[in-house]
Amino acid sequence: MRPRPAWSSSRSPARDRYRPRRPAPGPQTGPAEHPDYPRILAAFDHATGPLRAKDVGEALGHELLPRNAEGARAKLERLVELGILTEADTGNFARKP
């Protein structure tokens, strides 16, 4: 067996050929890019004040587990980045006026 040249990668090209390719990142489509976003915004429409991540997770029908709260928090922070929500206090999210 011949030693590999220093410039070669550790993967074989045949292995890469069968690996599914990810689509190239395109323009951001806004809140419609995840099916939970419209449901999250509906929860804010029915709320009278700011919501926490666990409240949003409960509105989505998720169990009250830390992993579900973290997933809801990530989606809320993404909506903040998109300019749809605002973080009123640490951990409290509200719709932008």
SVG drawing of the C-alpha trace seen along z (x, -y; Angstrom):
<svg xmlns="http://www.w3.org/2000/svg" viewBox="-56 -50 60 52">
<polyline fill="none" stroke="black" stroke-width="0.4" points="0.0,0.0 1.3,-3.4 1.4,-6.2 -1.0,-9.1 0.4,-12.4 0.4,-15.2 -2.0,-17.3 -4.8,-14.6 -7.8,-14.7 -8.6,-12.0 -11.8,-11.2 -12.0,-9.2 -13.6,-10.9 -16.0,-7.9 -17.4,-8.5 -18.1,-12.1 -19.9,-11.1 -22.6,-9.3 -23.0,-11.9 -26.2,-14.0 -25.4,-17.6 -26.9,-20.5 -28.6,-23.1 -26.7,-26.4 -27.9,-29.0 -30.3,-31.4 -31.9,-34.6 -33.7,-34.6 -37.4,-34.1 -38.5,-35.5 -40.7,-33.9 -42.2,-31.4 -38.9,-29.4 -40.0,-27.3 -43.4,-25.8 -43.5,-26.9 -43.0,-30.6 -46.7,-31.3 -47.8,-29.3 -45.4,-31.3 -46.7,-34.6 -50.3,-33.4 -49.4,-32.8 -48.1,-36.4 -51.4,-37.6 -53.4,-36.0 -51.0,-37.1 -51.5,-40.2 -47.9,-40.7 -44.4,-39.4 -43.9,-35.6 -41.1,-33.4 -39.7,-30.5 -41.4,-27.9 -44.8,-29.7 -44.3,-29.6 -43.3,-25.9 -46.4,-25.2 -48.5,-27.1 -46.9,-24.9 -47.9,-21.8 -44.4,-20.7 -43.7,-19.0 -42.2,-21.3 -38.7,-19.9 -35.5,-22.0 -34.6,-20.8 -38.0,-22.0 -37.6,-25.4 -34.2,-25.8 -35.6,-25.1 -38.4,-27.6 -35.8,-30.1 -33.7,-29.6 -36.7,-30.3 -37.6,-33.4 -34.1,-34.7 -34.3,-34.1 -37.5,-36.1 -35.7,-38.9 -32.9,-38.8 -35.5,-39.1 -37.0,-42.2 -40.4,-40.6 -40.1,-40.3 -38.2,-42.2 -36.6,-41.0 -38.3,-43.2 -36.2,-41.8 -33.8,-39.0 -35.8,-36.0 -39.1,-37.9 -40.1,-38.3 -42.8,-40.6 -44.0,-41.6 -42.5,-44.8 -45.0,-47.7"/>
</svg>
